[in-house]
Amino acid sequence: MTQASKSSIKVNTISLGCPKNRVDTERLLGTLGDAMIPVESVGEADLALINTCGFIQPAVEESVNTILEAVRDATEAGKNSEKKPLVAVAGCLVSRYGQDLKDDLPEVDLWLNTEEIELWPAMVAAALTEAQAAAVESGTPRRLSTAPSYAYLKISEGCSHNCRFCTIPSIRGAHKSWPVDFLVKEAAELAKAVPEIIVVGQDSTAYGSDLDSGDNLRPLVDGLSKLSGLEWLRIMYLYPAGLTEDLLGFLKEIGKPFLPYFDIPLQHAHPDVLSSMGRPFARNPEKVIDRVRKFFPDAALRTTFIVGYPGETDEHFDHLMAFAEKTRFHHLGVFPYWPEDGTPAAAMDNQVADEVKQFRRDTLMELQGDISEEILSEYVGETLPVLIEKPSPEWPGLYVGRAWFQAPEVDGVTYVSAPPDQDLAVGTIIDVEIEKADTYDLSGLV
């Protein structure tokens, strides 16, 4: 066996949950350096890495099932080879359930909780063979797992808000910002590989509030906006209270590559429900929408709502429907409330029946479908810059891309038809003449 083969690390990776989890996974995989060889199955791997989500019960169940499957595959592989694949489980599920999880799943070799996230590379290295551990390269760039058109930049950990339905502070701890210099350096490497960087954090507007330097989102955005090669800069998770006139004025001055796309997690619109939720902003969400549109009249707005929160009445829901109809969001996600153990909301009276939650969710999404189709139809006949994501696996000459108001994974897409003699390069931005609008997607020609 050659020295090169001794130091290779075959890794099967599954990253569940949100983009912030994905960044954690990519940062960890980056430390494995050139020694890492990605493989498709646990049976082929030296290391099976599962980064879990534990935010709500369906995510918990998905994470547990994924771990059980990996353990079974690793055990089976161990019967047919000299060495069983190492199973490492990381992330929010580990932080939420801790020792109980370890007791129930003793077959897992390594547990990585989010409180020790900066120690993950050393912990993984210690669990590998001596030759493999020697190949771990602390401080190396991230190993991207997204399409070659975008990358996420996670700017903070945890959350210091006390929303009564949310498990994040108990899982991830209080808000903690990564330093500006670290983030700009990481983003500079990302911009060499992708044209779009998407800023994520539990509350992006809270960035820097915990730093002794007094930094906030402004110097970070300023640094990112000057990066060579960066075409689009998108910021997600902009809490309403942090969208001040001062910040909005600054973003307007920045101009390109900043995209006027505002992802504002409102969660509801009725003041009684917002107050009961413990949401950290003014009771009237119309104020923040008006403020954004004052500076960016053509902004693309995205939000999420929770329906069926304890005590939500028909009147509260009607108010929410009217707000959505008036505001006309480009993109809207609606989730039935899920009572999570340990949260104050789970112990509240007046829990809403599951069938009512689902009806309200479906009703609101039906309204949003109509609004989305109306908004998208306004782009028909226009020529829009579209970022090419990938060729369609079904139709030669058809590509999947995104316009500036379409974020990956959560929004719709733009289908692009190219002439038979023209190949479109993934990761490039091209002008597309929009010919058709569906409920959530656009179609056009080069």
RODO-2510 file (C-alpha; in nm, 4 decimals, decimal comma):
residues 446
     n   res          X          Y          Z
     1     m     0,0000     0,0000     0,0000
     2     t     0,1402     0,3397    -0,0977
     3     q     0,1799     0,6290     0,1420
     4     a    -0,0771     0,8260    -0,0616
     5     s    -0,3386     0,5558    -0,0178
     6     k    -0,2623     0,5296     0,3528
     7     s    -0,3403     0,8979     0,4039
     8     s    -0,6552     0,9153     0,1909
     9     i    -0,9862     0,9583     0,3724
    10     k    -1,2949     0,8270     0,1955
    11     v    -1,5925     1,0247     0,3252
    12     n    -1,9657     0,9768     0,2831
    13     t    -2,1447     1,2929     0,3888
    14     i    -2,5067     1,3770     0,4635
    15     s    -2,5918     1,7308     0,5745
    16     l    -2,9499     1,7786     0,6917
    17     g    -3,1441     2,0929     0,7734
    18     c    -3,0641     2,4544     0,6948
    19     p    -2,7859     2,6265     0,4964
    20     k    -2,6125     2,7138     0,8240
    21     n    -2,5678     2,3420     0,8870
    22     r    -2,4333     2,3001     0,5363
    23     v    -2,1636     2,5598     0,6053
    24     d    -2,0601     2,3749     0,9212
    25     t    -2,0268     2,0574     0,7160
    26     e    -1,8286     2,2289     0,4410
    27     r    -1,5903     2,3905     0,6875
    28     l    -1,5237     2,0557     0,8543
    29     l    -1,4729     1,8749     0,5245
    30     g    -1,2329     2,1473     0,4154
    31     t    -0,9987     2,0594     0,7014
    32     l    -0,9574     1,7116     0,5539
    33     g    -0,7778     1,8740     0,2640
    34     d    -0,6784     1,6935    -0,0526
    35     a    -0,6793     1,3650     0,1369
    36     m    -1,0574     1,3587     0,1276
    37     i    -1,2196     1,1387    -0,1353
    38     p    -1,6006     1,1728    -0,1466
    39     v    -1,7867     0,8422    -0,1854
    40     e    -2,1530     0,7700    -0,2498
    41     s    -2,2215     0,5106     0,0181
    42     v    -2,1362     0,4381     0,3805
    43     g    -2,0056     0,0965     0,2811
    44     e    -1,7289     0,2551     0,0721
    45     a    -1,6290     0,5081     0,3378
    46     d    -1,3633     0,5383     0,6037
    47     l    -1,5790     0,8089     0,7616
    48     a    -1,9566     0,8478     0,7478
    49     l    -2,0401     1,2037     0,8558
    50     i    -2,4006     1,3001     0,9327
    51     n    -2,4717     1,6617     1,0271
    52     t    -2,8170     1,6604     1,1842
    53     c    -3,1089     1,8962     1,2310
    54     g    -3,3070     1,8970     1,5559
    55     f    -3,5186     2,2100     1,5103
    56     i    -3,8654     2,0507     1,4965
    57     q    -3,9972     1,6978     1,5438
    58     p    -4,0103     1,5992     1,1733
    59     a    -3,6451     1,7042     1,1403
    60     v    -3,5573     1,5051     1,4526
    61     e    -3,7215     1,1958     1,3071
    62     e    -3,5422     1,2386     0,9741
    63     s    -3,2077     1,2771     1,1526
    64     v    -3,2586     0,9697     1,3717
    65     n    -3,3640     0,7571     1,0741
    66     t    -3,0590     0,8727     0,8787
    67     i    -2,8282     0,7812     1,1673
    68     l    -2,9880     0,4375     1,2057
    69     e    -2,9456     0,3683     0,8350
    70     a    -2,5790     0,4740     0,8447
    71     v    -2,5138     0,2567     1,1492
    72     r    -2,6711    -0,0444     0,9766
    73     d    -2,4669     0,0141     0,6607
    74     a    -2,1449     0,0608     0,8584
    75     t    -2,2052    -0,2562     1,0606
    76     e    -2,2742    -0,4549     0,7465
    77     a    -1,9624    -0,3161     0,5778
    78     g    -1,7569    -0,4098     0,8845
    79     k    -1,8541    -0,7735     0,8420
    80     n    -1,6966    -0,7816     0,4967
    81     s    -1,3755    -0,5855     0,5560
    82     e    -1,0954    -0,5425     0,8055
    83     k    -1,2221    -0,2073     0,9294
    84     k    -1,5744    -0,0812     0,9942
    85     p    -1,6476     0,2729     0,8669
    86     l    -1,6289     0,5344     1,1394
    87     v    -1,9736     0,6890     1,2028
    88     a    -1,9644     1,0528     1,3193
    89     v    -2,2839     1,2406     1,4061
    90     a    -2,2758     1,6196     1,4377
    91     g    -2,5051     1,9154     1,4780
    92     c    -2,8255     2,0280     1,6397
    93     l    -2,9693     1,6863     1,7250
    94     v    -2,6563     1,6088     1,9271
    95     s    -2,6762     1,9403     2,1117
    96     r    -3,0482     1,9042     2,1800
    97     y    -3,0592     1,5495     2,3116
    98     g    -2,7023     1,4950     2,4327
    99     q    -2,6515     1,1978     2,6616
   100     d    -2,9931     1,0459     2,5897
   101     l    -2,8972     1,0193     2,2240
   102     k    -2,5607     0,8633     2,3076
   103     d    -2,7268     0,6091     2,5355
   104     d    -2,9778     0,5102     2,2673
   105     l    -2,7206     0,4871     1,9861
   106     p    -2,3974     0,3404     2,1258
   107     e    -2,3025     0,2241     1,7742
   108     v    -2,2113     0,5823     1,6801
   109     d    -1,8339     0,6302     1,7096
   110     l    -1,8101     1,0073     1,7421
   111     w    -2,0507     1,2774     1,8613
   112     l    -1,9930     1,6412     1,7657
   113     n    -2,2129     1,8987     1,9388
   114     t    -2,2437     2,2578     1,8279
   115     e    -2,0916     2,3965     2,1484
   116     e    -1,7602     2,2442     2,0407
   117     i    -1,7832     2,3396     1,6751
   118     e    -1,4355     2,4922     1,6639
   119     l    -1,2963     2,1628     1,7973
   120     w    -1,4647     1,9420     1,5365
   121     p    -1,1560     1,9097     1,3102
   122     a    -0,9358     1,7999     1,6010
   123     m    -1,2022     1,5580     1,7278
   124     v    -1,2415     1,3991     1,3837
   125     a    -0,8642     1,3773     1,3406
   126     a    -0,8303     1,2028     1,6770
   127     a    -1,0816     0,9391     1,5693
   128     l    -0,9064     0,8609     1,2391
   129     t    -0,6048     0,6408     1,1843
   130     e    -0,2676     0,7980     1,2520
   131     a    -0,1893     0,8291     0,8812
   132     q    -0,5298     0,9837     0,8042
   133     a    -0,5055     1,2231     1,0988
   134     a    -0,1743     1,3482     0,9652
   135     a    -0,3526     1,4504     0,6446
   136     v    -0,5998     1,6795     0,8244
   137     e    -0,5119     2,0372     0,7312
   138     s    -0,6410     2,2909     0,9810
   139     g    -0,7338     2,6227     0,8233
   140     t    -0,7848     2,4983     0,4691
   141     p    -1,0719     2,6388     0,2545
   142     r    -1,4194     2,4969     0,2723
   143     r    -1,5217     2,1980     0,0627
   144     l    -1,8252     2,3343    -0,1225
   145     s    -2,1260     2,1070    -0,1692
   146     t    -2,3581     2,3528    -0,3428
   147     a    -2,3977     2,4019    -0,7176
   148     p    -2,1010     2,5818    -0,8796
   149     s    -2,3063     2,8992    -0,8916
   150     y    -2,3397     2,9975    -0,5259
   151     a    -2,2081     2,9443    -0,1744
   152     y    -2,3368     3,0263     0,1713
   153     l    -2,1448     3,2438     0,4166
   154     k    -2,2514     3,1819     0,7770
   155     i    -2,1725     3,4929     0,9765
   156     s    -2,2853     3,3955     1,3258
   157     e    -2,3828     3,1144     1,5593
   158     g    -2,6884     3,0847     1,7822
   159     c    -2,9541     3,3383     1,8730
   160     s    -3,0205     3,5661     2,1696
   161     h    -3,3917     3,6191     2,1036
   162     n    -3,6512     3,4424     2,3141
   163     c    -3,9272     3,3485     2,0720
   164     r    -4,1578     3,1151     2,2649
   165     f    -4,1889     2,8560     1,9884
   166     c    -3,8191     2,8208     1,9026
   167     t    -3,5576     2,5674     2,0150
   168     i    -3,2569     2,7379     1,8547
   169     p    -3,1239     2,9293     2,1605
   170     s    -3,1328     2,6114     2,3704
   171     i    -2,9574     2,4144     2,0947
   172     r    -2,7109     2,6651     1,9512
   173     g    -2,6719     2,9007     2,2457
   174     a    -2,6599     3,2782     2,2470
   175     h    -2,5742     3,4850     1,9399
   176     k    -2,2040     3,4798     1,8539
   177     s    -2,0583     3,6621     1,5532
   178     w    -1,7610     3,5401     1,3538
   179     p    -1,5018     3,8208     1,3106
   180     v    -1,5220     4,0406     1,0013
   181     d    -1,1662     3,9596     0,8904
   182     f    -1,2307     3,5847     0,9095
   183     l    -1,5523     3,6131     0,7080
   184     v    -1,4129     3,8411     0,4381
   185     k    -1,1136     3,6102     0,3974
   186     e    -1,3409     3,3062     0,3651
   187     a    -1,5708     3,4926     0,1248
   188     a    -1,2740     3,5934    -0,0914
   189     e    -1,1959     3,2248    -0,1424
   190     l    -1,5618     3,1531    -0,2195
   191     a    -1,5776     3,4335    -0,4758
   192     k    -1,2966     3,2640    -0,6692
   193     a    -1,5254     2,9641    -0,7196
   194     v    -1,8795     3,1028    -0,7415
   195     p    -2,0470     3,4253    -0,8628
   196     e    -2,3009     3,4494    -0,5785
   197     i    -2,2492     3,4564    -0,2014
   198     i    -2,5507     3,4192     0,0260
   199     v    -2,5116     3,5511     0,3795
   200     v    -2,6881     3,3426     0,6458
   201     g    -2,7224     3,3620     1,0229
   202     q    -3,0030     3,3065     1,2676
   203     d    -3,0479     3,6855     1,2712
   204     s    -2,8209     3,8542     1,0190
   205     t    -2,9113     4,2039     1,1387
   206     a    -2,7767     4,1164     1,4858
   207     y    -2,4318     4,0560     1,3398
   208     g    -2,1551     4,2211     1,5420
   209     s    -2,3699     4,3086     1,8438
   210     d    -2,1473     4,0859     2,0586
   211     l    -1,8084     4,1923     1,9175
   212     d    -1,5776     4,4111     2,1266
   213     s    -1,4714     4,5855     1,8066
   214     g    -1,8150     4,7399     1,7750
   215     d    -1,8492     4,6026     1,4224
   216     n    -2,1949     4,5463     1,2805
   217     l    -2,3400     4,4317     0,9500
   218     r    -2,2276     4,7475     0,7684
   219     p    -1,8481     4,6903     0,7680
   220     l    -1,9012     4,3244     0,6833
   221     v    -2,1231     4,4032     0,3838
   222     d    -1,8823     4,6761     0,2791
   223     g    -1,5951     4,4280     0,2805
   224     l    -1,7922     4,1634     0,0945
   225     s    -1,9145     4,4078    -0,1708
   226     k    -1,5550     4,4832    -0,2745
   227     l    -1,4552     4,1216    -0,3404
   228     s    -1,3139     4,0499    -0,6839
   229     g    -1,5319     3,8178    -0,8901
   230     l    -1,8452     3,8559    -0,6782
   231     e    -2,1493     3,9220    -0,8982
   232     w    -2,4395     3,8791    -0,6548
   233     l    -2,4525     3,9303    -0,2781
   234     r    -2,7722     3,8107    -0,1110
   235     i    -2,8485     3,8456     0,2609
   236     m    -3,0964     3,6104     0,4258
   237     y    -3,2598     3,6125     0,7722
   238     l    -3,2972     3,9896     0,8108
   239     y    -3,4966     4,0347     1,1307
   240     p    -3,7489     4,3191     1,1144
   241     a    -3,6161     4,5134     1,4131
   242     g    -3,2714     4,5302     1,2578
   243     l    -3,3884     4,6735     0,9256
   244     t    -3,3401     5,0340     1,0327
   245     e    -3,3389     5,3335     0,8018
   246     d    -2,9682     5,3651     0,8677
   247     l    -2,8969     5,0098     0,7459
   248     l    -3,1326     5,0361     0,4494
   249     g    -2,9764     5,3646     0,3421
   250     f    -2,6335     5,2054     0,3592
   251     l    -2,7457     4,9062     0,1512
   252     k    -2,8894     5,1401    -0,1109
   253     e    -2,5561     5,3229    -0,1314
   254     i    -2,3667     4,9945    -0,1712
   255     g    -2,5530     4,9062    -0,4888
   256     k    -2,4108     4,6148    -0,6858
   257     p    -2,3354     4,3369    -0,6049
   258     f    -2,5963     4,3679    -0,3263
   259     l    -2,9319     4,2328    -0,4422
   260     p    -3,2492     4,4124    -0,3234
   261     y    -3,3871     4,0806    -0,2010
   262     f    -3,5161     4,0963     0,1566
   263     d    -3,5764     3,7754     0,3462
   264     i    -3,7636     3,8964     0,6568
   265     p    -3,8900     3,6191     0,8909
   266     l    -4,2069     3,7826     1,0219
   267     q    -4,3825     3,4598     1,1415
   268     h    -4,7197     3,6375     1,1750
   269     a    -4,8919     3,9719     1,1231
   270     h    -5,1484     4,0050     1,4031
   271     p    -5,0118     4,1993     1,7023
   272     d    -5,1732     3,9659     1,9580
   273     v    -5,0098     3,6589     1,8051
   274     l    -4,6743     3,8332     1,7628
   275     s    -4,6841     3,9402     2,1256
   276     s    -4,7706     3,5891     2,2384
   277     m    -4,4843     3,4529     2,0266
   278     g    -4,2396     3,6890     2,1951
   279     r    -4,1162     3,8195     1,8625
   280     p    -3,8378     4,0814     1,8926
   281     f    -3,9831     4,3661     1,6883
   282     a    -4,2600     4,6234     1,6711
   283     r    -4,6139     4,4926     1,6765
   284     n    -4,7047     4,6212     1,3323
   285     p    -4,5051     4,4414     1,0577
   286     e    -4,6415     4,6800     0,7937
   287     k    -4,3951     4,9375     0,9228
   288     v    -4,0895     4,7367     0,8254
   289     i    -4,2354     4,6529     0,4833
   290     d    -4,3035     5,0215     0,4181
   291     r    -3,9528     5,1078     0,5374
   292     v    -3,7902     4,8604     0,2980
   293     r    -4,0004     4,9783     0,0044
   294     k    -3,9177     5,3409     0,0854
   295     f    -3,5531     5,2682     0,0006
   296     f    -3,6105     4,9827    -0,2475
   297     p    -3,9459     5,0312    -0,4262
   298     d    -3,8859     4,7257    -0,6454
   299     a    -3,7495     4,4994    -0,3715
   300     a    -3,8227     4,1280    -0,3789
   301     l    -3,9717     4,0325    -0,0427
   302     r    -3,9665     3,6858     0,1140
   303     t    -4,1050     3,5824     0,4515
   304     t    -4,2271     3,2854     0,6528
   305     f    -4,5451     3,2529     0,8576
   306     i    -4,6471     3,0102     1,1296
   307     v    -5,0175     2,9223     1,1344
   308     g    -5,2004     2,7493     1,4159
   309     y    -4,9908     2,9009     1,6933
   310     p    -5,1582     2,8470     2,0332
   311     g    -5,4495     3,0852     2,0675
   312     e    -5,4609     3,1835     1,7000
   313     t    -5,8278     3,2506     1,6231
   314     d    -6,0111     3,2733     1,2932
   315     e    -5,9923     3,6509     1,3303
   316     h    -5,6142     3,6356     1,3737
   317     f    -5,5823     3,4169     1,0657
   318     d    -5,8086     3,6439     0,8583
   319     h    -5,5826     3,9341     0,9582
   320     l    -5,2804     3,7360     0,8391
   321     m    -5,4498     3,6560     0,5073
   322     a    -5,5354     4,0229     0,4526
   323     f    -5,1772     4,1237     0,5317
   324     a    -5,0348     3,8732     0,2816
   325     e    -5,2807     3,9871     0,0138
   326     k    -5,1942     4,3532     0,0700
   327     t    -4,8176     4,3089     0,0958
   328     r    -4,7772     4,0777    -0,2058
   329     f    -4,4602     3,8914    -0,1176
   330     h    -4,2542     3,7507    -0,4008
   331     h    -4,2001     3,4395    -0,1909
   332     l    -4,3826     3,3041     0,1124
   333     g    -4,3296     2,9928     0,3202
   334     v    -4,6083     2,8785     0,5528
   335     f    -4,5588     2,6231     0,8301
   336     p    -4,8100     2,4688     1,0692
   337     y    -4,7056     2,5338     1,4291
   338     w    -4,5270     2,2397     1,5904
   339     p    -4,5213     2,2199     1,9746
   340     e    -4,1593     2,1486     2,0651
   341     d    -4,0694     2,0007     2,4031
   342     g    -3,9023     2,2526     2,6296
   343     t    -4,0453     2,5616     2,4606
   344     p    -4,2918     2,7872     2,6458
   345     a    -4,5426     2,7696     2,3585
   346     a    -4,5738     2,3912     2,3895
   347     a    -4,7153     2,4333     2,7405
   348     m    -4,9635     2,7051     2,6477
   349     d    -5,3386     2,6604     2,6601
   350     n    -5,5551     2,6930     2,3492
   351     q    -5,3512     2,4631     2,1262
   352     v    -5,4966     2,4599     1,7745
   353     a    -5,6160     2,1340     1,6203
   354     d    -5,3881     1,9808     1,3580
   355     e    -5,6585     1,9788     1,0915
   356     v    -5,7168     2,3512     1,1465
   357     k    -5,3442     2,4227     1,1148
   358     q    -5,3273     2,2317     0,7878
   359     f    -5,6381     2,4037     0,6489
   360     r    -5,4955     2,7452     0,7297
   361     r    -5,1610     2,6526     0,5772
   362     d    -5,3241     2,5304     0,2546
   363     t    -5,5543     2,8334     0,2348
   364     l    -5,2700     3,0818     0,2745
   365     m    -5,0508     2,8992     0,0231
   366     e    -5,3359     2,8984    -0,2294
   367     l    -5,3539     3,2768    -0,1958
   368     q    -4,9773     3,3047    -0,2293
   369     g    -4,9820     3,0884    -0,5419
   370     d    -5,2113     3,3378    -0,7098
   371     i    -4,9990     3,6332    -0,5954
   372     s    -4,6777     3,4679    -0,7105
   373     e    -4,8159     3,3944    -1,0550
   374     e    -4,9376     3,7542    -1,0910
   375     i    -4,5963     3,8938    -0,9894
   376     l    -4,4052     3,6596    -1,2192
   377     s    -4,6348     3,7369    -1,5137
   378     e    -4,5128     4,0971    -1,4970
   379     y    -4,1677     3,9768    -1,6075
   380     v    -4,2970     3,8192    -1,9301
   381     g    -4,1496     4,0081    -2,2242
   382     e    -3,8606     4,1441    -2,0199
   383     t    -3,4954     4,0470    -2,0517
   384     l    -3,3516     3,9406    -1,7167
   385     p    -3,0022     3,8405    -1,6050
   386     v    -3,0178     3,4726    -1,5051
   387     l    -2,7549     3,2743    -1,3185
   388     i    -2,7202     2,9302    -1,4780
   389     e    -2,7343     2,6498    -1,2186
   390     k    -2,7277     2,3260    -1,4170
   391     p    -2,8354     2,1638    -1,7431
   392     s    -3,1715     1,9931    -1,7328
   393     p    -3,1318     1,6147    -1,7035
   394     e    -3,4482     1,5669    -1,9103
   395     w    -3,4192     1,7997    -2,2113
   396     p    -3,1044     1,8750    -2,4147
   397     g    -3,0618     2,2492    -2,4556
   398     l    -3,2692     2,3281    -2,1447
   399     y    -3,1031     2,4750    -1,8362
   400     v    -3,2138     2,5560    -1,4827
   401     g    -3,1226     2,9013    -1,3566
   402     r    -3,2267     3,1767    -1,1188
   403     a    -3,3148     3,5418    -1,1638
   404     w    -3,1932     3,7885    -0,9014
   405     f    -3,5179     3,7568    -0,7043
   406     q    -3,4905     3,3770    -0,6763
   407     a    -3,2789     3,2356    -0,3943
   408     p    -3,1618     2,8739    -0,4267
   409     e    -3,3407     2,5885    -0,2497
   410     v    -3,6309     2,7996    -0,1214
   411     d    -3,7676     2,9921    -0,4229
   412     g    -3,8704     2,9082    -0,7766
   413     v    -3,6374     2,8795    -1,0760
   414     t    -3,6044     3,0108    -1,4301
   415     y    -3,5874     2,7558    -1,7120
   416     v    -3,3661     2,8680    -1,9972
   417     s    -3,3757     2,7291    -2,3528
   418     a    -3,0587     2,7697    -2,5553
   419     p    -3,0028     2,7212    -2,9313
   420     p    -2,8880     2,3683    -3,0267
   421     d    -2,5378     2,4911    -3,1084
   422     q    -2,4907     2,6866    -2,7834
   423     d    -2,3834     2,5396    -2,4507
   424     l    -2,4443     2,7567    -2,1456
   425     a    -2,1698     2,7506    -1,8839
   426     v    -2,2855     2,6697    -1,5327
   427     g    -2,2089     2,9547    -1,2946
   428     t    -2,2383     3,2312    -1,5559
   429     i    -2,4971     3,5087    -1,5690
   430     i    -2,6642     3,5560    -1,9068
   431     d    -2,9478     3,7687    -2,0417
   432     v    -3,2700     3,5728    -2,0904
   433     e    -3,5889     3,6877    -2,2614
   434     i    -3,8777     3,5741    -2,0414
   435     e    -4,1574     3,4070    -2,2367
   436     k    -4,3711     3,2311    -1,9767
   437     a    -4,4665     3,2528    -1,6110
   438     d    -4,6078     2,9679    -1,4032
   439     t    -4,7112     2,9752    -1,0386
   440     y    -4,3558     2,9799    -0,9039
   441     d    -4,1239     2,9474    -1,2068
   442     l    -4,0281     3,1413    -1,5203
   443     s    -3,9247     3,0180    -1,8642
   444     g    -3,7244     3,2029    -2,1262
   445     l    -3,4904     3,1984    -2,4257
   446     v    -3,1306     3,3024    -2,4741
***
